[in-house]
Amino acid sequence: MIKIKIITPENVEIIETGIGLSLLDILRMNRYNIYAPCGGKGTCGKCRVNIAGEGYIMSCTYYPDKNIEVIVPGESEANILISQTKFLEDHQFKNYNIKHISSSPFGVAIDIGTTTVVLYFMDLLSGKIEKIAYLLNPQNIYGADIISRINYCQEHKNGLNELQQTIIHAINTELDTFRIKENISRDDFEKIIIVGNTTMLHLILGVDPVSIAIAPFKPEFTARQTRKGYSTGLNINAKADVVTLPCISAYAGADIVSGLAAIKELHRNYLFIDIGTNGEIALIKGEKIFICSAAAGPAFEGTNISCGMEAVNGAISGFTSQKKYQVIGNSEPRGICGSGIIDIVAYLIMNDLIDETGLLKNTFIIHSARNIQITQQDIREIQLAKSAIYSGIKILMNIAGLSYQDVDALYLAGGFGNYINIKSAIQIGLLPLELRNRIYPIGNSAGIGALEYLKSNDFEKKVNNILENSRYIELSNLDEFTSEFALNMNFVKYNL
């Protein structure tokens, strides 16, 4: 018998079980309702759980043979996985585009975010998703945002190479971990699809990104790039294709193109927002797509906040009161991640602890023993970030000539969008009150898009359609943005 420690947001339980069952079956036998719309065949990637020391795995393909600790998605995360099925594409796997330079070929779809990196490992014969790996982007030691990393490249002779090798090494570690566990060769990796913002793609390909940060903000490339494995530094087949999906502009990258293409055609007019260190916003009006990027800064990623941290174990991720809050991993709190910060600021507004200008009457203590608190400077950082996003939304709405009544849905993409409390986001002025019943978290749509591109040639048509119909709006060129930004800094107390 082996012991499995199961951690949920609400409870911790230890169960005993025999060897030979999949983790999905074990969890279901013990009343844990794990979402697996493919029926446990390994093709949907939605039955993932977090194994301590191993990371995220597909519970239907994982057969425990030792004592393990499992973090099971809470109800809110499970609902997001269901939403992905409802709102995101899931093409039938077609392997006619596989070259078969290996007898057991594997492909990897990689989403390189400024803060996190996600890798999807797929068997290219069956279409089965074997593993989903998550890691923090190790380039964060060179700066929390893309401008800091670009500046590092500019100011250090070997800066670009350092940043490139850092991310290559991190990806190679995940490739090697998977290869060893699955008993396959590096030559079996024959197709790699990469998405990310324009800067991240420049960095992984070793292309100088400095022009991205200097007017007129012209990147060295925006078109799809294809490299052979031998030229990338990745531990893959030398003849493998490494493809980065196309970008739109310096600040609307392949992650946005991929994320938009992953959305099912359910609505005619809708908003798409990926909130990170940059807030990419797209407004779809029929066939037309208006896109902008609002420099929200890294506040929503936990950076520039006095007690901020990434959304990892120990982070306060949800907040109801000083006596009731949620901590990732159901452990002792070590800090506050973005979703927790939004809840806390909303609480301060609702309880009149900050006024409409953002003035904090007293430093707000959350956990005195661990010195976890919210300061006046933290409030200012959130005001700057939320105003940038909301103002970007307003600008696109004005340019498209739409009112909120005309908008059928607002899709929240990305890891941060996954977990924020929508009521809290509306309360602090990050999202429009008028759309409160039409806001849907859809998870990592960029990563799902990269996976769809790996699965099916049909997805490329959607990507090309996004490119053909998109118009990028540079907010820094608009006087209207400056006035909107100033107007939207304040808070309004709503009765939600």
VOPAZA-638420 format. One line per field, with one value per residue (C-alpha): residue in one letter; x, y, z. Coordinates in Angstrom, 2 decimals, decimal comma. Each point is the difference from the previous one (the first is absolute). Example, Ala and Ser with C-alpha at 12.3 -4.5 7.8 and 13.67 -1.06 7.14 Angstrom:
2
aa: A  S;
x: 12,30  1,37;
y: -4,50  3,44;
z: 7,80  -0,66;
REM end
This chain:
496
aa: M  I  K  I  K  I  I  T  P  E  N  V  E  I  I  E  T  G  I  G  L  S  L  L  D  I  L  R  M  N  R  Y  N  I  Y  A  P  C  G  G  K  G  T  C  G  K  C  R  V  N  I  A  G  E  G  Y  I  M  S  C  T  Y  Y  P  D  K  N  I  E  V  I  V  P  G  E  S  E  A  N  I  L  I  S  Q  T  K  F  L  E  D  H  Q  F  K  N  Y  N  I  K  H  I  S  S  S  P  F  G  V  A  I  D  I  G  T  T  T  V  V  L  Y  F  M  D  L  L  S  G  K  I  E  K  I  A  Y  L  L  N  P  Q  N  I  Y  G  A  D  I  I  S  R  I  N  Y  C  Q  E  H  K  N  G  L  N  E  L  Q  Q  T  I  I  H  A  I  N  T  E  L  D  T  F  R  I  K  E  N  I  S  R  D  D  F  E  K  I  I  I  V  G  N  T  T  M  L  H  L  I  L  G  V  D  P  V  S  I  A  I  A  P  F  K  P  E  F  T  A  R  Q  T  R  K  G  Y  S  T  G  L  N  I  N  A  K  A  D  V  V  T  L  P  C  I  S  A  Y  A  G  A  D  I  V  S  G  L  A  A  I  K  E  L  H  R  N  Y  L  F  I  D  I  G  T  N  G  E  I  A  L  I  K  G  E  K  I  F  I  C  S  A  A  A  G  P  A  F  E  G  T  N  I  S  C  G  M  E  A  V  N  G  A  I  S  G  F  T  S  Q  K  K  Y  Q  V  I  G  N  S  E  P  R  G  I  C  G  S  G  I  I  D  I  V  A  Y  L  I  M  N  D  L  I  D  E  T  G  L  L  K  N  T  F  I  I  H  S  A  R  N  I  Q  I  T  Q  Q  D  I  R  E  I  Q  L  A  K  S  A  I  Y  S  G  I  K  I  L  M  N  I  A  G  L  S  Y  Q  D  V  D  A  L  Y  L  A  G  G  F  G  N  Y  I  N  I  K  S  A  I  Q  I  G  L  L  P  L  E  L  R  N  R  I  Y  P  I  G  N  S  A  G  I  G  A  L  E  Y  L  K  S  N  D  F  E  K  K  V  N  N  I  L  E  N  S  R  Y  I  E  L  S  N  L  D  E  F  T  S  E  F  A  L  N  M  N  F  V  K  Y  N  L;
x: 0,00  1,07  -1,14  -1,28  -0,32  -2,72  -0,05  -2,96  -0,70  -2,36  1,53  2,97  -0,56  2,25  -1,27  1,49  -0,23  1,53  2,36  -1,31  -2,76  0,27  -0,01  -3,20  -1,75  1,37  -1,22  -3,43  -0,36  0,61  -2,71  2,26  -1,78  2,88  -1,04  0,98  -2,25  1,98  -0,91  3,54  1,55  2,69  -1,01  -1,65  2,64  -2,60  0,37  3,27  1,01  3,17  2,32  2,41  3,54  -1,17  -2,27  -3,19  -0,88  -3,00  -1,71  -1,40  3,49  1,73  0,22  1,33  2,42  1,21  -1,29  -0,86  -1,55  -2,66  -1,44  -3,46  -1,68  -2,62  -3,50  0,92  2,89  -2,16  -2,60  2,69  0,96  -3,67  -0,10  2,97  -1,99  -2,91  1,89  3,30  0,68  0,76  0,87  0,15  3,59  1,43  3,51  0,33  2,33  2,48  3,25  0,74  3,70  -0,41  -1,85  -1,61  -0,39  -0,92  -0,91  0,10  -2,13  1,66  -1,50  2,81  -1,52  1,91  -0,65  -0,88  0,76  -2,35  0,95  -2,47  1,54  -1,91  0,39  -0,11  -1,26  -3,04  -0,61  0,18  1,17  2,57  0,93  -0,51  2,96  -0,06  2,99  0,86  1,86  3,60  0,66  -1,69  3,43  0,71  -3,22  -3,68  -1,24  1,03  1,42  2,39  1,21  0,39  2,00  2,22  0,72  0,88  2,18  1,98  2,27  -1,07  -3,52  -1,97  1,91  -0,49  -3,76  -0,23  2,06  -1,97  -3,32  1,55  1,51  -3,34  -1,85  2,73  -0,34  -3,71  0,70  2,62  -2,21  -2,80  2,37  1,59  -3,31  -1,58  3,18  0,20  2,83  0,57  -0,33  -3,66  -0,82  -0,71  -2,34  0,00  -2,61  0,78  -2,20  0,72  0,11  2,19  2,90  -0,03  0,18  2,93  1,83  -0,43  1,15  2,94  -1,22  0,75  -3,23  1,25  -2,01  -3,21  0,56  0,99  -2,43  -1,38  0,01  0,96  0,96  2,54  -2,78  -3,72  -0,52  0,05  3,55  1,21  3,32  1,54  0,76  3,77  0,02  -2,11  2,00  -3,00  0,54  -2,09  0,44  2,49  -2,50  -3,00  -2,11  -0,11  -2,78  -0,86  -3,49  -0,39  -0,37  -1,98  2,30  2,64  -2,57  -2,56  1,80  -0,58  -1,63  -2,86  -0,28  -0,03  -2,46  -2,44  0,18  -0,78  -3,40  -3,03  -2,16  -2,90  -0,43  0,17  1,25  2,21  2,99  3,09  2,40  3,24  1,13  3,68  2,93  -1,47  -3,76  -0,79  -3,55  -1,89  -3,46  -1,64  -2,72  -1,30  2,93  2,09  2,47  1,32  2,99  2,00  2,49  -0,31  3,14  -1,48  3,42  0,65  -2,33  -2,51  2,84  0,85  3,06  0,29  -2,37  1,61  -1,09  -0,67  1,08  -0,74  -3,06  1,80  -0,38  -0,32  -1,56  -3,27  -2,16  -3,42  -1,13  -3,33  1,22  3,02  -1,37  -0,96  2,30  1,27  3,64  1,33  0,93  -2,12  3,18  1,21  -0,04  3,31  -1,30  -2,74  -0,42  -1,94  -3,45  0,37  1,05  -3,12  -2,22  1,72  -0,30  -3,68  -0,47  1,66  -2,31  -3,14  0,93  0,95  3,64  1,12  -1,79  -0,79  3,46  1,69  1,10  0,62  -0,83  2,35  2,32  -2,25  1,33  -0,99  2,36  1,98  2,22  1,24  -0,09  -2,39  -1,64  -1,24  1,59  -0,92  2,56  -1,64  -3,32  1,67  1,52  -3,42  -1,57  2,55  -0,46  -3,79  -0,33  2,28  -2,13  -3,36  1,09  1,21  -3,43  -1,71  2,26  -0,71  -3,73  0,07  2,02  -2,29  -3,11  -1,48  -1,78  0,13  -3,52  1,44  2,59  -1,08  2,86  3,27  2,53  2,68  3,08  3,26  0,96  -0,95  -3,38  -0,63  -0,21  -1,11  -3,33  -2,03  -2,04  3,20  1,47  -3,11  0,03  3,54  -0,76  2,08  -2,96  -3,21  -3,00  -2,27  1,36  -0,22  -2,22  1,96  3,55  1,51  3,46  1,39  3,42  3,21  -1,50  3,44  1,33  -3,16  0,42  3,59  -1,25  -2,74  2,61  1,98  -3,08  -1,54  0,90  -3,52  0,93  2,51  -2,88  -1,43  3,40  0,33  -3,52  0,88  3,03  -1,91  -2,78  1,95  0,75  2,45  -0,64  3,06  -1,40  3,07  -0,80  -3,48  -0,72  -3,32  1,81  1,75  -3,31  -1,74  2,87  -0,30  -3,80  0,12  2,53  -2,63  -2,14  -3,80  -1,86  -2,57  -2,72  0,76;
y: 0,00  3,58  3,22  2,99  3,35  2,01  3,78  2,14  3,66  -1,20  -3,16  -2,37  -3,77  -3,06  -3,13  -3,46  -1,83  -2,84  0,23  -0,39  2,60  3,36  3,02  1,16  -3,24  0,20  3,56  -0,75  -3,09  2,30  2,50  2,57  1,14  0,52  1,48  -2,25  0,62  -2,41  -2,84  -0,52  -0,66  2,64  2,21  3,00  0,94  1,15  -2,60  1,54  0,08  1,18  -2,65  1,39  -0,23  -0,96  2,83  -0,26  -3,39  -1,50  -2,07  -2,46  -1,01  0,08  -3,29  0,61  -2,59  1,87  2,42  3,34  3,36  1,26  3,50  -0,36  2,93  1,83  0,65  3,29  -1,53  -2,96  2,44  1,69  -3,35  -0,53  3,50  -0,86  -2,86  2,35  2,96  -1,33  -2,05  -3,71  -1,20  -3,66  -1,20  -0,48  -1,37  0,43  2,93  -2,09  -0,75  -3,19  0,67  -2,09  -3,29  1,29  3,74  2,53  3,65  2,77  3,15  2,70  3,23  2,28  2,66  2,81  -1,62  -3,65  -2,62  -2,87  -3,06  -2,50  -3,35  -1,90  -3,45  0,79  -3,45  -0,07  3,66  -0,85  2,75  -1,71  2,85  3,68  1,69  3,42  2,02  3,57  1,78  0,09  3,19  1,85  0,39  2,53  1,94  -0,59  1,55  -0,03  3,53  -0,89  -3,02  2,00  2,58  -2,80  -1,05  3,59  0,68  -3,26  -1,24  -3,62  0,82  -1,46  -3,28  -0,22  0,45  -2,47  -2,69  0,41  -0,86  -2,69  -1,69  0,06  -1,54  -2,62  -1,01  -0,70  -1,81  -2,21  -0,73  -1,16  -1,94  -1,93  -0,86  -1,14  -1,85  1,75  1,68  3,70  -0,91  -0,86  3,71  0,97  2,99  2,97  2,79  3,16  2,97  3,00  3,75  1,51  0,63  -3,57  -1,38  2,26  -1,12  -3,75  0,31  2,18  3,00  3,48  1,39  3,55  1,60  -1,17  2,52  2,95  2,08  -0,84  -3,42  -2,15  -3,58  -1,87  -2,38  -0,56  -2,81  -3,67  -1,28  -3,54  -1,39  -3,46  -1,68  0,09  3,83  0,62  -1,49  -2,12  -3,67  -1,26  -1,70  1,94  -0,06  0,95  3,00  2,76  2,43  3,30  1,19  3,46  3,26  3,13  2,69  0,73  -0,25  -2,39  -3,30  -3,58  -0,67  2,34  -1,35  -3,56  0,83  1,73  -2,84  -2,51  1,59  -1,67  2,16  0,40  3,79  2,81  2,78  -0,80  1,12  -2,08  1,01  -1,69  1,74  -0,31  2,38  1,38  -0,08  -1,03  0,91  -0,94  1,12  -2,09  1,75  -2,40  -0,69  2,89  -0,35  3,00  -0,69  2,05  -0,62  1,81  0,16  -1,27  -0,70  -3,13  0,87  -2,71  -2,55  0,82  2,11  3,61  -0,92  0,10  -3,54  -1,16  -3,36  -2,33  -2,24  -2,93  -1,89  2,41  2,83  1,51  -0,41  0,92  2,31  0,44  1,48  -0,03  -3,19  -1,67  -0,28  -2,70  -1,02  -1,99  -3,49  0,45  0,94  2,86  3,33  1,43  2,89  1,13  -0,79  2,08  -1,49  0,46  3,63  0,76  -1,58  1,96  3,36  -0,71  -0,77  3,29  1,92  -1,74  0,60  3,67  -0,61  1,85  2,94  0,63  1,49  -3,13  1,58  -2,82  1,13  -2,50  -2,77  -3,05  -2,97  -3,45  -2,25  1,80  -2,95  -0,31  3,75  -0,33  3,36  2,45  3,45  3,30  -0,61  -3,36  1,77  2,47  -2,87  -1,63  3,33  0,45  -3,56  -0,10  3,42  -1,04  -3,07  1,68  3,01  -2,31  -1,63  3,38  1,16  -3,10  0,31  3,62  -0,79  -2,90  2,07  -2,55  0,36  -2,64  -1,03  -1,08  -2,31  -3,63  -1,23  0,91  -2,85  0,10  -1,88  -0,97  -1,39  3,17  0,24  -3,57  0,73  3,55  0,54  1,76  1,99  1,25  0,91  2,04  1,60  1,34  1,30  -2,51  -1,40  1,75  -0,19  -0,09  -3,41  -1,66  -2,87  -0,56  -0,55  -3,46  -1,25  -2,29  -0,94  -0,18  0,57  0,81  -3,40  -1,73  1,78  -1,25  -3,49  0,28  1,12  -3,13  -2,22  1,19  1,82  1,45  2,30  1,85  1,42  1,64  1,46  1,51  1,41  1,75  1,61  1,18  1,67  1,60  3,68  0,95  3,23  1,60  1,56  2,15  1,98  0,97  3,06  -1,66  -2,77  2,47  1,61  -3,38  -1,25  2,96  -0,33  -3,72  0,15  0,52  -2,66  -0,21  -1,96  -2,30  -2,05  -3,32;
z: 0,00  -0,64  1,63  -1,95  1,71  -1,73  0,43  -1,09  0,80  2,70  1,43  0,39  -0,04  -0,07  -1,73  -0,48  -3,31  -1,95  -2,96  -3,55  -0,20  -1,74  2,28  -1,71  0,98  3,55  0,47  -1,41  2,20  2,96  -1,01  -1,72  -3,14  -2,43  -3,34  -2,94  -3,03  -2,21  2,37  1,25  -3,44  0,49  -2,92  1,69  2,59  2,53  2,76  1,17  3,64  1,73  1,47  2,58  -1,36  -3,50  -1,11  -2,03  -1,48  -1,78  2,68  -2,56  -1,19  3,39  1,92  3,52  1,36  3,11  2,64  -1,61  0,83  -2,42  -0,30  -1,55  -1,80  2,01  -1,25  -1,68  -1,94  -1,00  -1,34  -2,09  -1,55  -0,86  -1,49  -2,19  -1,49  -0,62  -1,45  -1,44  -3,12  0,22  -3,50  -0,84  -0,05  -3,50  -0,38  -3,76  0,57  2,00  -1,85  1,99  0,28  3,15  0,38  3,22  -0,65  2,66  -0,30  2,57  0,08  2,12  1,32  1,20  2,22  1,66  3,39  -0,70  -2,64  -0,90  -2,05  -1,49  -1,00  -2,69  -1,56  -3,72  -0,93  2,28  0,81  3,70  2,37  2,18  2,32  0,71  1,70  1,70  1,15  0,88  -2,78  1,29  -1,97  2,87  1,61  -2,78  0,60  0,76  -3,26  -3,64  0,01  2,83  -1,96  -3,20  1,95  1,30  -3,58  -0,88  3,02  0,14  -2,76  0,43  1,27  -2,89  0,14  3,77  -0,30  -2,89  1,73  3,23  -1,64  -2,23  3,05  1,84  -2,95  -0,49  3,64  -0,57  -3,29  1,64  3,03  -2,29  -2,29  2,85  1,64  -3,29  -1,06  -3,34  -1,91  -0,60  -3,69  0,66  0,48  -3,59  0,17  2,36  -0,13  2,00  0,89  2,17  -0,16  -2,69  2,38  1,35  -3,55  -0,86  3,12  -0,52  -3,63  0,97  -2,01  1,36  1,55  0,67  -2,85  1,72  2,80  -2,21  -2,09  -2,54  1,80  -3,00  0,88  -2,09  -1,05  0,44  -2,55  0,90  0,47  -0,69  1,17  -0,08  3,28  -0,42  -0,08  3,12  2,89  0,96  0,87  -2,91  -3,37  -2,14  -2,88  2,15  -0,96  2,62  -0,89  1,69  -0,88  -1,57  1,91  -0,91  1,38  2,62  2,79  -1,48  -0,23  -1,03  3,37  -0,92  -3,54  1,32  2,79  -2,33  -2,52  2,75  0,74  -1,54  -2,26  2,44  0,02  -2,52  2,31  2,98  2,06  0,67  2,78  1,05  3,18  0,82  0,22  -3,19  -0,37  -3,57  -0,96  -3,16  -1,04  -2,69  -1,97  -2,60  -2,32  1,34  2,86  1,94  2,26  2,50  2,78  3,32  2,13  3,25  1,50  2,07  2,90  -0,93  -0,08  3,63  -0,86  1,24  2,84  3,46  0,92  -3,56  -1,41  -2,88  0,09  1,64  3,28  2,91  -1,98  1,24  -3,11  1,33  2,80  1,79  3,30  2,29  1,51  -3,26  -2,99  -2,37  -0,29  -2,95  1,20  3,10  1,89  2,18  -1,90  -1,25  -2,08  -2,39  -3,70  -2,53  0,55  3,75  -0,41  -2,03  2,66  2,76  -1,79  -0,70  3,71  0,96  -2,33  1,25  3,64  -0,52  0,93  -3,11  -1,58  -3,65  -0,61  1,35  3,26  2,49  3,50  1,69  -1,17  -0,27  1,98  -1,28  1,97  2,70  0,93  -3,57  -0,64  -2,95  -0,69  -2,62  -0,12  -1,59  -2,77  -0,75  -0,54  -2,38  -2,01  -0,35  -1,03  -2,78  -1,24  0,09  -1,64  -2,86  -0,76  0,37  -2,07  -2,77  -0,06  -0,24  -2,84  -2,10  0,65  -1,19  -3,13  -0,93  0,69  2,39  3,32  2,73  -1,00  -3,35  1,58  0,35  2,21  1,67  0,04  2,70  -1,16  1,64  3,37  1,86  -1,72  1,10  3,67  0,62  1,68  -2,70  2,54  1,60  -3,40  -0,76  3,45  -0,40  -3,50  -1,94  -1,98  -1,17  2,33  -3,06  -1,03  3,43  -1,22  -3,22  1,27  -0,52  1,09  -2,72  1,38  -1,98  -3,44  -1,44  1,05  -1,21  -3,34  -0,30  0,79  -2,63  -2,55  0,85  -0,29  -3,25  -3,21  0,00  2,88  -2,15  -2,03  3,12  0,87  -3,48  0,23  3,29  -1,64  -3,06  1,99  2,85  0,52  2,73  1,94  1,62  3,19  0,64  -3,17  1,23  2,13  0,80  1,86  2,29  1,01  0,42  2,14  2,36  0,22  0,80  2,84  2,68  1,65  0,02  2,66  -1,63  1,66  -1,68;
REM end
